[in-house]
Amino acid sequence: MSYIIRFKKSAEREIEKLPASVVKRIVPAIDDLAFNPRPNGSKKLKSKEEIWRIRIGDYRVLYSIEDVIKIIEVRNIGHRKDIYKK
């Protein structure tokens, strides 16, 4: 059973601003989350919300997982130096 991937509007804007070479690596990694929402190397962040992180080089994708309704919501995408300041 695969998950549905949704993007917040802010995440869509962030991915549009990234260089094409980075987008080519990030999009397949996000697509893979539909089949394995907690891949090796993913990490749950220490916050009140259930937010997970995957690393793609120097970039990070922050997302939440709704196991009951099988939805993954991509919340933020950005460089590692900026992503946690939001």
PDB file of N, CA, C and O in Angstrom:
ATOM      1  N   MET A   1       0.842  -1.177   0.000  1.00  0.00           N
ATOM      2  CA  MET A   1       0.000   0.000   0.000  1.00  0.00           C
ATOM      3  C   MET A   1       0.889   1.242   0.000  1.00  0.00           C
ATOM      4  O   MET A   1       1.718   1.411   0.894  1.00  0.00           O
ATOM      5  N   SER A   2       0.723   2.100  -0.985  1.00  0.00           N
ATOM      6  CA  SER A   2       1.562   3.290  -1.066  1.00  0.00           C
ATOM      7  C   SER A   2       0.848   4.513  -0.479  1.00  0.00           C
ATOM      8  O   SER A   2      -0.376   4.546  -0.353  1.00  0.00           O
ATOM      9  N   TYR A   3       1.640   5.489  -0.135  1.00  0.00           N
ATOM     10  CA  TYR A   3       1.146   6.731   0.443  1.00  0.00           C
ATOM     11  C   TYR A   3       0.938   7.756  -0.663  1.00  0.00           C
ATOM     12  O   TYR A   3       1.545   7.663  -1.730  1.00  0.00           O
ATOM     13  N   ILE A   4       0.086   8.721  -0.405  1.00  0.00           N
ATOM     14  CA  ILE A   4      -0.116   9.856  -1.304  1.00  0.00           C
ATOM     15  C   ILE A   4       0.793  10.980  -0.818  1.00  0.00           C
ATOM     16  O   ILE A   4       0.863  11.250   0.380  1.00  0.00           O
ATOM     17  N   ILE A   5       1.480  11.625  -1.734  1.00  0.00           N
ATOM     18  CA  ILE A   5       2.389  12.714  -1.372  1.00  0.00           C
ATOM     19  C   ILE A   5       1.733  14.043  -1.722  1.00  0.00           C
ATOM     20  O   ILE A   5       1.320  14.271  -2.859  1.00  0.00           O
ATOM     21  N   ARG A   6       1.645  14.918  -0.715  1.00  0.00           N
ATOM     22  CA  ARG A   6       1.123  16.270  -0.909  1.00  0.00           C
ATOM     23  C   ARG A   6       2.213  17.269  -0.554  1.00  0.00           C
ATOM     24  O   ARG A   6       3.061  17.008   0.298  1.00  0.00           O
ATOM     25  N   PHE A   7       2.177  18.406  -1.215  1.00  0.00           N
ATOM     26  CA  PHE A   7       3.134  19.482  -0.943  1.00  0.00           C
ATOM     27  C   PHE A   7       2.386  20.683  -0.383  1.00  0.00           C
ATOM     28  O   PHE A   7       1.326  21.055  -0.885  1.00  0.00           O
ATOM     29  N   LYS A   8       2.945  21.285   0.659  1.00  0.00           N
ATOM     30  CA  LYS A   8       2.433  22.579   1.092  1.00  0.00           C
ATOM     31  C   LYS A   8       2.822  23.589   0.020  1.00  0.00           C
ATOM     32  O   LYS A   8       3.797  23.392  -0.706  1.00  0.00           O
ATOM     33  N   LYS A   9       2.054  24.669  -0.073  1.00  0.00           N
ATOM     34  CA  LYS A   9       2.356  25.704  -1.070  1.00  0.00           C
ATOM     35  C   LYS A   9       3.769  26.247  -0.898  1.00  0.00           C
ATOM     36  O   LYS A   9       4.463  26.513  -1.879  1.00  0.00           O
ATOM     37  N   SER A  10       4.188  26.409   0.346  1.00  0.00           N
ATOM     38  CA  SER A  10       5.532  26.942   0.595  1.00  0.00           C
ATOM     39  C   SER A  10       6.602  25.975   0.100  1.00  0.00           C
ATOM     40  O   SER A  10       7.637  26.410  -0.406  1.00  0.00           O
ATOM     41  N   ALA A  11       6.371  24.673   0.236  1.00  0.00           N
ATOM     42  CA  ALA A  11       7.335  23.687  -0.249  1.00  0.00           C
ATOM     43  C   ALA A  11       7.406  23.705  -1.772  1.00  0.00           C
ATOM     44  O   ALA A  11       8.481  23.534  -2.347  1.00  0.00           O
ATOM     45  N   GLU A  12       6.271  23.910  -2.421  1.00  0.00           N
ATOM     46  CA  GLU A  12       6.268  24.006  -3.885  1.00  0.00           C
ATOM     47  C   GLU A  12       7.097  25.200  -4.341  1.00  0.00           C
ATOM     48  O   GLU A  12       7.862  25.099  -5.300  1.00  0.00           O
ATOM     49  N   ARG A  13       6.946  26.334  -3.653  1.00  0.00           N
ATOM     50  CA  ARG A  13       7.725  27.528  -4.014  1.00  0.00           C
ATOM     51  C   ARG A  13       9.211  27.305  -3.761  1.00  0.00           C
ATOM     52  O   ARG A  13      10.052  27.749  -4.542  1.00  0.00           O
ATOM     53  N   GLU A  14       9.530  26.619  -2.672  1.00  0.00           N
ATOM     54  CA  GLU A  14      10.940  26.373  -2.345  1.00  0.00           C
ATOM     55  C   GLU A  14      11.602  25.492  -3.396  1.00  0.00           C
ATOM     56  O   GLU A  14      12.741  25.750  -3.786  1.00  0.00           O
ATOM     57  N   ILE A  15      10.908  24.457  -3.860  1.00  0.00           N
ATOM     58  CA  ILE A  15      11.516  23.552  -4.845  1.00  0.00           C
ATOM     59  C   ILE A  15      11.688  24.262  -6.196  1.00  0.00           C
ATOM     60  O   ILE A  15      12.615  23.948  -6.942  1.00  0.00           O
ATOM     61  N   GLU A  16      10.816  25.201  -6.510  1.00  0.00           N
ATOM     62  CA  GLU A  16      10.942  25.951  -7.766  1.00  0.00           C
ATOM     63  C   GLU A  16      12.176  26.850  -7.760  1.00  0.00           C
ATOM     64  O   GLU A  16      12.712  27.164  -8.823  1.00  0.00           O
ATOM     65  N   LYS A  17      12.628  27.265  -6.595  1.00  0.00           N
ATOM     66  CA  LYS A  17      13.781  28.154  -6.483  1.00  0.00           C
ATOM     67  C   LYS A  17      15.116  27.416  -6.528  1.00  0.00           C
ATOM     68  O   LYS A  17      16.163  28.042  -6.692  1.00  0.00           O
ATOM     69  N   LEU A  18      15.089  26.096  -6.385  1.00  0.00           N
ATOM     70  CA  LEU A  18      16.333  25.322  -6.335  1.00  0.00           C
ATOM     71  C   LEU A  18      16.925  25.138  -7.726  1.00  0.00           C
ATOM     72  O   LEU A  18      16.199  25.168  -8.720  1.00  0.00           O
ATOM     73  N   PRO A  19      18.244  24.945  -7.802  1.00  0.00           N
ATOM     74  CA  PRO A  19      18.882  24.657  -9.094  1.00  0.00           C
ATOM     75  C   PRO A  19      18.381  23.333  -9.671  1.00  0.00           C
ATOM     76  O   PRO A  19      18.023  22.421  -8.925  1.00  0.00           O
ATOM     77  N   ALA A  20      18.358  23.234 -10.984  1.00  0.00           N
ATOM     78  CA  ALA A  20      17.836  22.037 -11.662  1.00  0.00           C
ATOM     79  C   ALA A  20      18.599  20.780 -11.258  1.00  0.00           C
ATOM     80  O   ALA A  20      18.000  19.711 -11.138  1.00  0.00           O
ATOM     81  N   SER A  21      19.906  20.890 -11.048  1.00  0.00           N
ATOM     82  CA  SER A  21      20.691  19.708 -10.678  1.00  0.00           C
ATOM     83  C   SER A  21      20.271  19.168  -9.311  1.00  0.00           C
ATOM     84  O   SER A  21      20.315  17.959  -9.084  1.00  0.00           O
ATOM     85  N   VAL A  22      19.874  20.037  -8.420  1.00  0.00           N
ATOM     86  CA  VAL A  22      19.425  19.618  -7.090  1.00  0.00           C
ATOM     87  C   VAL A  22      18.027  19.014  -7.177  1.00  0.00           C
ATOM     88  O   VAL A  22      17.737  18.013  -6.521  1.00  0.00           O
ATOM     89  N   VAL A  23      17.167  19.620  -7.982  1.00  0.00           N
ATOM     90  CA  VAL A  23      15.798  19.125  -8.143  1.00  0.00           C
ATOM     91  C   VAL A  23      15.814  17.701  -8.701  1.00  0.00           C
ATOM     92  O   VAL A  23      14.987  16.875  -8.314  1.00  0.00           O
ATOM     93  N   LYS A  24      16.745  17.411  -9.604  1.00  0.00           N
ATOM     94  CA  LYS A  24      16.842  16.056 -10.178  1.00  0.00           C
ATOM     95  C   LYS A  24      17.139  15.000  -9.134  1.00  0.00           C
ATOM     96  O   LYS A  24      16.800  13.832  -9.322  1.00  0.00           O
ATOM     97  N   ARG A  25      17.769  15.392  -8.032  1.00  0.00           N
ATOM     98  CA  ARG A  25      18.063  14.437  -6.954  1.00  0.00           C
ATOM     99  C   ARG A  25      16.954  14.406  -5.915  1.00  0.00           C
ATOM    100  O   ARG A  25      16.673  13.356  -5.337  1.00  0.00           O
ATOM    101  N   ILE A  26      16.325  15.545  -5.674  1.00  0.00           N
ATOM    102  CA  ILE A  26      15.314  15.634  -4.618  1.00  0.00           C
ATOM    103  C   ILE A  26      13.993  14.978  -5.024  1.00  0.00           C
ATOM    104  O   ILE A  26      13.391  14.262  -4.224  1.00  0.00           O
ATOM    105  N   VAL A  27      13.541  15.210  -6.244  1.00  0.00           N
ATOM    106  CA  VAL A  27      12.240  14.687  -6.670  1.00  0.00           C
ATOM    107  C   VAL A  27      12.169  13.157  -6.588  1.00  0.00           C
ATOM    108  O   VAL A  27      11.179  12.640  -6.071  1.00  0.00           O
ATOM    109  N   PRO A  28      13.166  12.411  -7.070  1.00  0.00           N
ATOM    110  CA  PRO A  28      13.091  10.943  -6.912  1.00  0.00           C
ATOM    111  C   PRO A  28      13.087  10.497  -5.444  1.00  0.00           C
ATOM    112  O   PRO A  28      12.430   9.515  -5.097  1.00  0.00           O
ATOM    113  N   ALA A  29      13.814  11.213  -4.587  1.00  0.00           N
ATOM    114  CA  ALA A  29      13.832  10.861  -3.166  1.00  0.00           C
ATOM    115  C   ALA A  29      12.457  11.072  -2.545  1.00  0.00           C
ATOM    116  O   ALA A  29      12.020  10.271  -1.717  1.00  0.00           O
ATOM    117  N   ILE A  30      11.772  12.143  -2.938  1.00  0.00           N
ATOM    118  CA  ILE A  30      10.421  12.390  -2.431  1.00  0.00           C
ATOM    119  C   ILE A  30       9.454  11.342  -2.968  1.00  0.00           C
ATOM    120  O   ILE A  30       8.595  10.857  -2.232  1.00  0.00           O
ATOM    121  N   ASP A  31       9.586  10.990  -4.242  1.00  0.00           N
ATOM    122  CA  ASP A  31       8.724   9.959  -4.826  1.00  0.00           C
ATOM    123  C   ASP A  31       8.885   8.615  -4.114  1.00  0.00           C
ATOM    124  O   ASP A  31       7.911   7.881  -3.948  1.00  0.00           O
ATOM    125  N   ASP A  32      10.103   8.293  -3.696  1.00  0.00           N
ATOM    126  CA  ASP A  32      10.355   7.044  -2.982  1.00  0.00           C
ATOM    127  C   ASP A  32       9.663   6.991  -1.629  1.00  0.00           C
ATOM    128  O   ASP A  32       9.401   5.906  -1.110  1.00  0.00           O
ATOM    129  N   LEU A  33       9.364   8.150  -1.051  1.00  0.00           N
ATOM    130  CA  LEU A  33       8.673   8.184   0.242  1.00  0.00           C
ATOM    131  C   LEU A  33       7.281   7.565   0.164  1.00  0.00           C
ATOM    132  O   LEU A  33       6.756   7.099   1.175  1.00  0.00           O
ATOM    133  N   ALA A  34       6.682   7.554  -1.017  1.00  0.00           N
ATOM    134  CA  ALA A  34       5.350   6.969  -1.173  1.00  0.00           C
ATOM    135  C   ALA A  34       5.361   5.470  -0.848  1.00  0.00           C
ATOM    136  O   ALA A  34       4.352   4.927  -0.398  1.00  0.00           O
ATOM    137  N   PHE A  35       6.477   4.813  -1.072  1.00  0.00           N
ATOM    138  CA  PHE A  35       6.573   3.371  -0.829  1.00  0.00           C
ATOM    139  C   PHE A  35       7.263   3.045   0.490  1.00  0.00           C
ATOM    140  O   PHE A  35       7.022   1.988   1.072  1.00  0.00           O
ATOM    141  N   ASN A  36       8.118   3.946   0.963  1.00  0.00           N
ATOM    142  CA  ASN A  36       8.812   3.748   2.230  1.00  0.00           C
ATOM    143  C   ASN A  36       8.932   5.110   2.918  1.00  0.00           C
ATOM    144  O   ASN A  36       9.902   5.830   2.683  1.00  0.00           O
ATOM    145  N   PRO A  37       7.957   5.477   3.771  1.00  0.00           N
ATOM    146  CA  PRO A  37       7.977   6.812   4.371  1.00  0.00           C
ATOM    147  C   PRO A  37       9.067   7.016   5.420  1.00  0.00           C
ATOM    148  O   PRO A  37       9.350   8.148   5.812  1.00  0.00           O
ATOM    149  N   ARG A  38       9.670   5.939   5.867  1.00  0.00           N
ATOM    150  CA  ARG A  38      10.756   6.044   6.851  1.00  0.00           C
ATOM    151  C   ARG A  38      11.989   5.282   6.334  1.00  0.00           C
ATOM    152  O   ARG A  38      12.354   4.243   6.885  1.00  0.00           O
ATOM    153  N   PRO A  39      12.626   5.805   5.273  1.00  0.00           N
ATOM    154  CA  PRO A  39      13.782   5.094   4.704  1.00  0.00           C
ATOM    155  C   PRO A  39      14.984   5.152   5.642  1.00  0.00           C
ATOM    156  O   PRO A  39      15.007   5.923   6.602  1.00  0.00           O
ATOM    157  N   ASN A  40      15.979   4.325   5.344  1.00  0.00           N
ATOM    158  CA  ASN A  40      17.225   4.383   6.117  1.00  0.00           C
ATOM    159  C   ASN A  40      17.785   5.795   6.028  1.00  0.00           C
ATOM    160  O   ASN A  40      17.831   6.393   4.953  1.00  0.00           O
ATOM    161  N   GLY A  41      18.205   6.312   7.164  1.00  0.00           N
ATOM    162  CA  GLY A  41      18.754   7.660   7.200  1.00  0.00           C
ATOM    163  C   GLY A  41      17.728   8.723   7.531  1.00  0.00           C
ATOM    164  O   GLY A  41      18.096   9.862   7.821  1.00  0.00           O
ATOM    165  N   SER A  42      16.438   8.379   7.497  1.00  0.00           N
ATOM    166  CA  SER A  42      15.437   9.370   7.884  1.00  0.00           C
ATOM    167  C   SER A  42      15.472   9.523   9.402  1.00  0.00           C
ATOM    168  O   SER A  42      15.888   8.616  10.122  1.00  0.00           O
ATOM    169  N   LYS A  43      15.034  10.671   9.868  1.00  0.00           N
ATOM    170  CA  LYS A  43      15.120  10.935  11.291  1.00  0.00           C
ATOM    171  C   LYS A  43      13.912  11.746  11.729  1.00  0.00           C
ATOM    172  O   LYS A  43      13.513  12.691  11.048  1.00  0.00           O
ATOM    173  N   LYS A  44      13.333  11.385  12.857  1.00  0.00           N
ATOM    174  CA  LYS A  44      12.249  12.165  13.432  1.00  0.00           C
ATOM    175  C   LYS A  44      12.865  13.330  14.191  1.00  0.00           C
ATOM    176  O   LYS A  44      13.761  13.146  15.016  1.00  0.00           O
ATOM    177  N   LEU A  45      12.380  14.520  13.905  1.00  0.00           N
ATOM    178  CA  LEU A  45      12.905  15.703  14.575  1.00  0.00           C
ATOM    179  C   LEU A  45      12.308  15.830  15.971  1.00  0.00           C
ATOM    180  O   LEU A  45      11.196  15.373  16.235  1.00  0.00           O
ATOM    181  N   LYS A  46      13.061  16.454  16.846  1.00  0.00           N
ATOM    182  CA  LYS A  46      12.611  16.643  18.225  1.00  0.00           C
ATOM    183  C   LYS A  46      11.719  17.873  18.299  1.00  0.00           C
ATOM    184  O   LYS A  46      12.180  18.977  18.587  1.00  0.00           O
ATOM    185  N   SER A  47      10.462  17.666  18.040  1.00  0.00           N
ATOM    186  CA  SER A  47       9.479  18.742  18.134  1.00  0.00           C
ATOM    187  C   SER A  47       8.157  18.138  18.588  1.00  0.00           C
ATOM    188  O   SER A  47       8.015  16.918  18.675  1.00  0.00           O
ATOM    189  N   LYS A  48       7.209  18.993  18.869  1.00  0.00           N
ATOM    190  CA  LYS A  48       5.901  18.505  19.301  1.00  0.00           C
ATOM    191  C   LYS A  48       5.166  17.813  18.165  1.00  0.00           C
ATOM    192  O   LYS A  48       4.390  16.884  18.394  1.00  0.00           O
ATOM    193  N   GLU A  49       5.408  18.260  16.952  1.00  0.00           N
ATOM    194  CA  GLU A  49       4.758  17.668  15.793  1.00  0.00           C
ATOM    195  C   GLU A  49       5.549  16.450  15.319  1.00  0.00           C
ATOM    196  O   GLU A  49       6.727  16.297  15.640  1.00  0.00           O
ATOM    197  N   GLU A  50       4.903  15.616  14.576  1.00  0.00           N
ATOM    198  CA  GLU A  50       5.546  14.439  13.998  1.00  0.00           C
ATOM    199  C   GLU A  50       6.192  14.840  12.672  1.00  0.00           C
ATOM    200  O   GLU A  50       5.615  14.609  11.609  1.00  0.00           O
ATOM    201  N   ILE A  51       7.359  15.427  12.724  1.00  0.00           N
ATOM    202  CA  ILE A  51       8.055  15.860  11.516  1.00  0.00           C
ATOM    203  C   ILE A  51       9.298  15.005  11.326  1.00  0.00           C
ATOM    204  O   ILE A  51      10.074  14.793  12.259  1.00  0.00           O
ATOM    205  N   TRP A  52       9.473  14.521  10.112  1.00  0.00           N
ATOM    206  CA  TRP A  52      10.613  13.680   9.749  1.00  0.00           C
ATOM    207  C   TRP A  52      11.489  14.430   8.771  1.00  0.00           C
ATOM    208  O   TRP A  52      11.059  15.402   8.149  1.00  0.00           O
ATOM    209  N   ARG A  53      12.742  13.961   8.638  1.00  0.00           N
ATOM    210  CA  ARG A  53      13.707  14.599   7.763  1.00  0.00           C
ATOM    211  C   ARG A  53      14.447  13.551   6.949  1.00  0.00           C
ATOM    212  O   ARG A  53      14.821  12.501   7.471  1.00  0.00           O
ATOM    213  N   ILE A  54      14.655  13.834   5.679  1.00  0.00           N
ATOM    214  CA  ILE A  54      15.589  13.036   4.872  1.00  0.00           C
ATOM    215  C   ILE A  54      16.641  13.986   4.326  1.00  0.00           C
ATOM    216  O   ILE A  54      16.381  15.162   4.073  1.00  0.00           O
ATOM    217  N   ARG A  55      17.836  13.438   4.152  1.00  0.00           N
ATOM    218  CA  ARG A  55      18.965  14.207   3.628  1.00  0.00           C
ATOM    219  C   ARG A  55      19.199  13.829   2.173  1.00  0.00           C
ATOM    220  O   ARG A  55      19.179  12.654   1.807  1.00  0.00           O
ATOM    221  N   ILE A  56      19.421  14.844   1.358  1.00  0.00           N
ATOM    222  CA  ILE A  56      19.836  14.648  -0.034  1.00  0.00           C
ATOM    223  C   ILE A  56      20.999  15.592  -0.247  1.00  0.00           C
ATOM    224  O   ILE A  56      20.811  16.753  -0.607  1.00  0.00           O
ATOM    225  N   GLY A  57      22.205  15.089  -0.023  1.00  0.00           N
ATOM    226  CA  GLY A  57      23.395  15.937  -0.102  1.00  0.00           C
ATOM    227  C   GLY A  57      23.343  17.004   0.975  1.00  0.00           C
ATOM    228  O   GLY A  57      23.185  16.692   2.155  1.00  0.00           O
ATOM    229  N   ASP A  58      23.477  18.271   0.573  1.00  0.00           N
ATOM    230  CA  ASP A  58      23.420  19.385   1.514  1.00  0.00           C
ATOM    231  C   ASP A  58      21.999  19.894   1.726  1.00  0.00           C
ATOM    232  O   ASP A  58      21.795  20.876   2.440  1.00  0.00           O
ATOM    233  N   TYR A  59      21.021  19.243   1.119  1.00  0.00           N
ATOM    234  CA  TYR A  59      19.635  19.683   1.212  1.00  0.00           C
ATOM    235  C   TYR A  59      18.830  18.738   2.099  1.00  0.00           C
ATOM    236  O   TYR A  59      19.164  17.565   2.259  1.00  0.00           O
ATOM    237  N   ARG A  60      17.754  19.291   2.671  1.00  0.00           N
ATOM    238  CA  ARG A  60      16.896  18.526   3.569  1.00  0.00           C
ATOM    239  C   ARG A  60      15.450  18.663   3.116  1.00  0.00           C
ATOM    240  O   ARG A  60      15.033  19.708   2.615  1.00  0.00           O
ATOM    241  N   VAL A  61      14.694  17.583   3.304  1.00  0.00           N
ATOM    242  CA  VAL A  61      13.261  17.587   3.050  1.00  0.00           C
ATOM    243  C   VAL A  61      12.587  17.265   4.374  1.00  0.00           C
ATOM    244  O   VAL A  61      12.829  16.209   4.959  1.00  0.00           O
ATOM    245  N   LEU A  62      11.740  18.173   4.846  1.00  0.00           N
ATOM    246  CA  LEU A  62      10.994  17.964   6.079  1.00  0.00           C
ATOM    247  C   LEU A  62       9.563  17.593   5.707  1.00  0.00           C
ATOM    248  O   LEU A  62       8.943  18.243   4.865  1.00  0.00           O
ATOM    249  N   TYR A  63       9.045  16.547   6.337  1.00  0.00           N
ATOM    250  CA  TYR A  63       7.712  16.069   5.985  1.00  0.00           C
ATOM    251  C   TYR A  63       7.032  15.440   7.187  1.00  0.00           C
ATOM    252  O   TYR A  63       7.681  15.069   8.165  1.00  0.00           O
ATOM    253  N   SER A  64       5.716  15.327   7.097  1.00  0.00           N
ATOM    254  CA  SER A  64       4.943  14.650   8.137  1.00  0.00           C
ATOM    255  C   SER A  64       4.276  13.423   7.523  1.00  0.00           C
ATOM    256  O   SER A  64       4.018  13.373   6.321  1.00  0.00           O
ATOM    257  N   ILE A  65       4.006  12.443   8.368  1.00  0.00           N
ATOM    258  CA  ILE A  65       3.423  11.177   7.922  1.00  0.00           C
ATOM    259  C   ILE A  65       2.096  10.969   8.646  1.00  0.00           C
ATOM    260  O   ILE A  65       2.033  11.024   9.874  1.00  0.00           O
ATOM    261  N   GLU A  66       1.052  10.733   7.881  1.00  0.00           N
ATOM    262  CA  GLU A  66      -0.257  10.368   8.428  1.00  0.00           C
ATOM    263  C   GLU A  66      -0.499   8.903   8.077  1.00  0.00           C
ATOM    264  O   GLU A  66      -1.010   8.592   7.001  1.00  0.00           O
ATOM    265  N   ASP A  67      -0.128   8.004   8.994  1.00  0.00           N
ATOM    266  CA  ASP A  67      -0.215   6.570   8.706  1.00  0.00           C
ATOM    267  C   ASP A  67      -1.650   6.078   8.530  1.00  0.00           C
ATOM    268  O   ASP A  67      -1.897   5.178   7.727  1.00  0.00           O
ATOM    269  N   VAL A  68      -2.580   6.645   9.256  1.00  0.00           N
ATOM    270  CA  VAL A  68      -3.958   6.172   9.206  1.00  0.00           C
ATOM    271  C   VAL A  68      -4.583   6.416   7.832  1.00  0.00           C
ATOM    272  O   VAL A  68      -5.266   5.546   7.292  1.00  0.00           O
ATOM    273  N   ILE A  69      -4.346   7.608   7.269  1.00  0.00           N
ATOM    274  CA  ILE A  69      -4.948   7.933   5.980  1.00  0.00           C
ATOM    275  C   ILE A  69      -3.950   7.838   4.818  1.00  0.00           C
ATOM    276  O   ILE A  69      -4.285   8.169   3.681  1.00  0.00           O
ATOM    277  N   LYS A  70      -2.731   7.387   5.109  1.00  0.00           N
ATOM    278  CA  LYS A  70      -1.700   7.131   4.088  1.00  0.00           C
ATOM    279  C   LYS A  70      -1.343   8.378   3.273  1.00  0.00           C
ATOM    280  O   LYS A  70      -1.354   8.357   2.042  1.00  0.00           O
ATOM    281  N   ILE A  71      -1.025   9.463   3.988  1.00  0.00           N
ATOM    282  CA  ILE A  71      -0.628  10.706   3.325  1.00  0.00           C
ATOM    283  C   ILE A  71       0.694  11.190   3.899  1.00  0.00           C
ATOM    284  O   ILE A  71       0.910  11.163   5.111  1.00  0.00           O
ATOM    285  N   ILE A  72       1.566  11.631   3.014  1.00  0.00           N
ATOM    286  CA  ILE A  72       2.817  12.285   3.395  1.00  0.00           C
ATOM    287  C   ILE A  72       2.717  13.728   2.920  1.00  0.00           C
ATOM    288  O   ILE A  72       2.449  13.989   1.748  1.00  0.00           O
ATOM    289  N   GLU A  73       2.936  14.659   3.839  1.00  0.00           N
ATOM    290  CA  GLU A  73       2.890  16.074   3.482  1.00  0.00           C
ATOM    291  C   GLU A  73       4.294  16.657   3.555  1.00  0.00           C
ATOM    292  O   GLU A  73       4.891  16.729   4.629  1.00  0.00           O
ATOM    293  N   VAL A  74       4.815  17.071   2.412  1.00  0.00           N
ATOM    294  CA  VAL A  74       6.126  17.707   2.353  1.00  0.00           C
ATOM    295  C   VAL A  74       5.939  19.143   2.809  1.00  0.00           C
ATOM    296  O   VAL A  74       5.162  19.897   2.222  1.00  0.00           O
ATOM    297  N   ARG A  75       6.665  19.520   3.873  1.00  0.00           N
ATOM    298  CA  ARG A  75       6.476  20.837   4.483  1.00  0.00           C
ATOM    299  C   ARG A  75       7.536  21.846   4.071  1.00  0.00           C
ATOM    300  O   ARG A  75       7.209  22.990   3.757  1.00  0.00           O
ATOM    301  N   ASN A  76       8.800  21.442   4.068  1.00  0.00           N
ATOM    302  CA  ASN A  76       9.890  22.356   3.729  1.00  0.00           C
ATOM    303  C   ASN A  76      10.953  21.617   2.948  1.00  0.00           C
ATOM    304  O   ASN A  76      11.180  20.423   3.145  1.00  0.00           O
ATOM    305  N   ILE A  77      11.600  22.349   2.058  1.00  0.00           N
ATOM    306  CA  ILE A  77      12.731  21.841   1.297  1.00  0.00           C
ATOM    307  C   ILE A  77      13.749  22.965   1.260  1.00  0.00           C
ATOM    308  O   ILE A  77      13.415  24.101   0.923  1.00  0.00           O
ATOM    309  N   GLY A  78      14.994  22.651   1.606  1.00  0.00           N
ATOM    310  CA  GLY A  78      15.989  23.706   1.563  1.00  0.00           C
ATOM    311  C   GLY A  78      17.371  23.234   1.944  1.00  0.00           C
ATOM    312  O   GLY A  78      17.582  22.075   2.298  1.00  0.00           O
ATOM    313  N   HIS A  79      18.305  24.158   1.862  1.00  0.00           N
ATOM    314  CA  HIS A  79      19.685  23.893   2.214  1.00  0.00           C
ATOM    315  C   HIS A  79      19.787  23.672   3.717  1.00  0.00           C
ATOM    316  O   HIS A  79      19.017  24.247   4.486  1.00  0.00           O
ATOM    317  N   ARG A  80      20.729  22.847   4.133  1.00  0.00           N
ATOM    318  CA  ARG A  80      20.844  22.485   5.541  1.00  0.00           C
ATOM    319  C   ARG A  80      21.126  23.674   6.446  1.00  0.00           C
ATOM    320  O   ARG A  80      20.766  23.638   7.623  1.00  0.00           O
ATOM    321  N   LYS A  81      21.760  24.728   5.935  1.00  0.00           N
ATOM    322  CA  LYS A  81      22.059  25.884   6.781  1.00  0.00           C
ATOM    323  C   LYS A  81      20.829  26.732   7.054  1.00  0.00           C
ATOM    324  O   LYS A  81      20.817  27.503   8.013  1.00  0.00           O
ATOM    325  N   ASP A  82      19.781  26.605   6.223  1.00  0.00           N
ATOM    326  CA  ASP A  82      18.604  27.450   6.360  1.00  0.00           C
ATOM    327  C   ASP A  82      17.346  26.714   6.820  1.00  0.00           C
ATOM    328  O   ASP A  82      16.439  27.342   7.366  1.00  0.00           O
ATOM    329  N   ILE A  83      17.273  25.433   6.618  1.00  0.00           N
ATOM    330  CA  ILE A  83      16.025  24.697   6.770  1.00  0.00           C
ATOM    331  C   ILE A  83      15.474  24.695   8.196  1.00  0.00           C
ATOM    332  O   ILE A  83      14.258  24.710   8.383  1.00  0.00           O
ATOM    333  N   TYR A  84      16.327  24.678   9.178  1.00  0.00           N
ATOM    334  CA  TYR A  84      15.859  24.563  10.565  1.00  0.00           C
ATOM    335  C   TYR A  84      15.549  25.913  11.199  1.00  0.00           C
ATOM    336  O   TYR A  84      15.075  25.959  12.334  1.00  0.00           O
ATOM    337  N   LYS A  85      15.805  27.007  10.497  1.00  0.00           N
ATOM    338  CA  LYS A  85      15.553  28.344  11.037  1.00  0.00           C
ATOM    339  C   LYS A  85      14.120  28.783  10.862  1.00  0.00           C
ATOM    340  O   LYS A  85      13.715  29.808  11.411  1.00  0.00           O
ATOM    341  N   LYS A  86      13.340  28.022  10.103  1.00  0.00           N
ATOM    342  CA  LYS A  86      11.954  28.414   9.802  1.00  0.00           C
ATOM    343  C   LYS A  86      11.022  28.041  10.909  1.00  0.00           C
ATOM    344  O   LYS A  86       9.822  28.298  10.819  1.00  0.00           O
TER     345      LYS A  86
END
